[in-house]
Amino acid sequence: MDLYNFAYWWEAHEAWEGIWHQAEDTYRLYLQGLIQVSASLIKYHMRMLRPLRTLSTAGRDKLRQVVTECENADGKYMGLNLPEFLDTADAFFAPFFADTVTEATYHQDSVKPLILLEN
């Protein structure tokens, strides 16, 4: 989580992928969602719009599916408030789905979706 939050998105992606290969069911889906969101942030940094859109959508869709599979009514999974994380992620990625995306879009002061774990 720290790797991701400190913008070591590739390293976070690699760390989660090792666990993902062994995971099952909802946990596997959760990790894959985080991996894809992390990869989309790499594409954001590289200014690669099409993979940013594809990966961010796929990752957020998987995390939404985890919310529906959660036994917790509040959508928390593994200490992460997924609805809150997804709200931030949706707001962050929304400008990259506009008809026109310029370099200025990449410099907007929106908050990147951080992974904030709760007890």
VENNOR-V955349 format. One record per run of one state. SS is the DSSP state (a for helix, b for strand, c for the rest). FROM is the first residue (numbers start at 1). TO is the last residue. If there is no record, write none. Layout:
SS/FROM/TO ; SS/FROM/TO
This chain:
c/1/1 ; a/2/5 ; c/6/8 ; a/9/20 ; c/21/24 ; a/25/45 ; c/46/48 ; a/49/69 ; c/70/75 ; b/76/77 ; c/78/79 ; b/80/81 ; a/82/97 ; c/98/102 ; a/103/106 ; c/107/116 ; b/117/117 ; c/118/119
